């Protein structure tokens, strides 16, 4: 039985939930007068103890990242909210910024206060033009009401928020590429540091977190880490706004705690597979996560550990459900076409590998491929894995290998001799 | 910095702790494939060619993002590494036009070199569609771009953004559409632009000046120093060899010298090779007639006479050895010697990097030798002997003898003078660094170096 838990989506159902006047009566910004007067370390500790995990796909503990931010440093620190939500199958951040933008802003104020930042950015996906207008209006409202700007809620803390629209590149969701883009350069991921250190924005330390991660902060700060941990599992505490799409009766986003059964979730919220067809597979967390067969999906629970055990990943929690109608050739071609288009082109294996893979997938779809082509595709997947700057190419590799491996018969059938 | 020992395929190498692995490997003569890393530009990590196996690491690592530590065990010969490099090289080549027969880079192309070392396979890209991009695009500043040959190592864009800071170039487009281009509304326009031709490891950027002139494997090379100004930038002179039937000089390329020019030279210096081939004085001329050497030397003797007042001018581009010989000769015949430096000053040329306003390669050598550097006061001169100084006409004299590299003046007696590429010598640059220049080709026509001429010149009777 799935419990109803609403941490991030608690105000989603209200009429005009994006307006300050609506949410002010419902607890928005209540945390500020209390917590902006307490030591900022308390907020960091609460988030760390809550076990909050980054909700942008990686699932790394947020507290670990926050603790890397320097205290009392001469250079300014920055908070950058990653709203470059581009992972196919994922559309939760856009719900937050359109249905409860003030929750995000409140989370940003608390987070900025906690890490000592006086300037925060929201890097929003270029295609989210209409959603950006709603968010921008909310930021204006917050400024007018004194929740942003100088001396917020009489605390002496200052914060400015700048909304920056991206140019429409998937890779800018990768945090270092996002920062490069925010700095006005091409959105190319940076070489990774050898040790643990914060991200850098114009040489100043920066914390980059996903929209939903930051939107979870007000609840944790107001109710405490223990309260947050009563939801979810020990290692994946709290909730996630899972997105449901594909061959499903009721696509949409539905908040649930971690650890619930995948199939139960799909039945309860999504109304099951469309047209009561047989389930063929589930892509569990955005297309960059390896596919699960129906049998694996039946064993899966929605938490990071379960999906890792199944050789996949929870990713963003954007589930794409595939019924028996799905042609895996089409699925593969569709996914690889996307990757070919979105590879930033920096590293050779990714730039050329995604391009060639896509051509092979087209050939397989048309039934013109031979075993040699299929072998080449698998070889390319191997070459793309672990040999690039960022995890884009390894994700493509995992997707190719899982789809071919789990539906191999379907692919070999269509090969020419 | 403390020293550590690392092992590279069984060979022990000593290195600074924390040094960049690819730099250590290259400094020790280990031939590691790479496109994007360049000593002057640093690592970028995009080509993924410099893969090495590190003991204890799960996957191949790139040497340009690995820092050495004591006891590190590195392998390039590991079969997994060779396979990885081969496959990445294959990916570099799938959209490459493979037009080596008509490509000017052939013979000095990293793609060719690595294919011979790691590739040697047949294409498995048959019947797939290559991605096409613009070819033979004129970027400006004598640089031609072929986007299809490009491996997107970003050396050229990093040069214009990090070194010249002129930002003319960028990479446009994503994924397999990515290509190098000039930024909208810009052309490549800076005095160092042609360095990107040398930086380009493949045939994407070629010199409009050099391309199709000569296959590089026909060329010989000699180390020398640019004579464009007194910076003393180190160059390599690429030239035909006698067995080719000509000794034409085709290009100057920068030669690395950390103390002076790093890896680069300016375009003006690079293109100054042309002076060695054009409009050269090849014969001895008296009153418009070509004459033999013996006859000319007799004429010379008569002209300087025994009592005449003689002034000698010399070029501040001559080698120290030439100047020393001329100085000795001036003393022998009791002549005044001047090397006026003001004639070489060009304030519009100098900048805060390599280009200097003193456009004479050995101005400092002249100064060190204590030769008069300006002609002050009036002199009553009977005979003027000029060793290629550019402005001899500032001196009025009854008779005028000229040793010149290029056809310019109509002196009474003209001797052809060899260019610096045609014999060896030393130059002292503005920072008082004396450097060797090697002979590249033989003197053209009847020309000799200044020091050779001086040996032949008659004393006064």
Interface residues (C-beta under 8 A of the other chain):
Chain A: X169 X171 X186 X191 X194 X340 X341 X342 X343 X344 X345 X346 X347 X348 X349 X351 X352 X353 X354 X355 X356 X359 X372 X376 X379 X383 X386 X387 X388 X389
Chain B: X43 X45 X46 X47 X48 X49 X51 X58 X59 X60 X65 X67 X84 X87 X88 X91 X92 X94 X95 X124 X125 X128 X129 X131 X151 X152 X170 X171 X173 X174 X175 X176 X177 X178
